[in-house]
């Protein structure tokens, strides 16, 4: 009986250590890196070409209206729409009815747009890219 107590304590400590590692909250930077790994990246030249070649492409600016005003505007093309990141899941269906609609998302500098692209993929959209250079690109 006395031999089983140290084994029990060791087992509990091992479980506690495993649970504390699993309970760690990932940082925003870690989430961004994971999302970037799951999403196609589009550079400026590729984005320009796609905007010219794909009339059905939707360019989604996920910044808030206040950010757009402070930063001096948005990408000036007819396909550009603004759906702030906090409303993306609720409003994207009105712009992209079909799951295979080509979508490119962007923000100011490419920090939030990878996560928005990942969200769209999780929702079932099949042709999602991230303009990682963002508005400043």
N, C-alpha and C positions, 0 to 999 in steps of 0.2 A: 504494500500500500504506500509506503513512504517513497518507493522508487517511482511510482506513477505521478506523484505530485510535481516533481521537477519536470517531467515530460509534459504534463498538462500546462505548466507555466510556460515552458518553451514553446509549446504549440500556440498558446494564446498570444505570446509576444510576436510570433511569426505571423499570425493572422492580423494582429494589430498593425504591424509594419506594412503588410501587403495592402490592407484597407486604407492606411494613410497615404500610400503612394497612389492608389486608385482614386482617392478623394481629392487629390490636388487639382486646383482650378487652373486650366490653361490660360496663359496670357493672351491678350489680343494679338500680339505678334506671332505667337505659336499658331493660333487659329488662322491668321492671315497666311502663313507659310503653308499650312496643310491645304487651305483652299486653293492657293496658287498651284500646288502640285496636281490638283484635280481639274484644272481649268485651262483651256487653250488661251494663249496670250497673243494679242494682236499689237503690232507696233504701228507707228503713224503711217508709214507707207502702205502697209497692208490694210489698215482701216480706210484710207482714202480710196484704195482700189475696190474694196468691198462695197463702200458707199456708192461708188460709180457703177459697179457691176451687178449689185443685188438690190433692186428697187424695193423688195419686201423686207429688207433688213431694218430692224428697229435698234436705234442707238439710245440707250437709257442712261440718263444722267441721274445718279442717285443722291446728289447733294441737295440740301435744303434750298428753298428759294432765297433765303437770307445769304447763304454761302455763295450762290450764283451771283447775286447783286454785289456782294463784297469783292468777289474775285474778278469782276468785270465781264461776266457773261458766260455763255455756254458755246459748245461747238455749233456753228451756224450751218446746219444742213436740215433739209426737210424731214429726215428720218429721226431727228433728235426729239426725245420727249423727256420730261422731268418726272420721275417718280422717286421721291425721297426714300432712302433706305428703310426707314421705319414703316413705310406704307407699301413696299414692294410686293409682298405676298398678297396684299388685298387689292392692288390696282393693276397688276401686270396683265391679268386676264382680259381686261378691256382693250389693251394694246396688242397683245400677242394671243390671239384666240387659238391658234394651232400650236401644238406642242413642238412642231418642227420649224416654227418661225425662226429665222436667223436673228439672234440678239447679241449685241455687244454692249457691255455695261462699262461705265467709267465714273470716277469721282474726281476730286481735285488732283491727287497725286498718287493714286493707286493703292491706298491703304485699305479702304473699305470695299472697293469694287470686287476683289477676289471672293470675299464672303458673299456678296450679292450674287455673283455668278454661280457660286456653289449652291446657294439657296434656290436659284432658278433651276439648276440641274436636279436638285432634290425634289422639286415640284414636278419634274418630268419633262422639262424643256430639253430638247436634244441637240440644239445647235447654238450653244452659248459660248461666248468668248469674253475675255477681259481686256480692255484697253488699259494696260498697266501704266502707261505714261500719264494718263489722266488729262484733265483740262490743260494743265501746264505743259503737256507734251505737244 
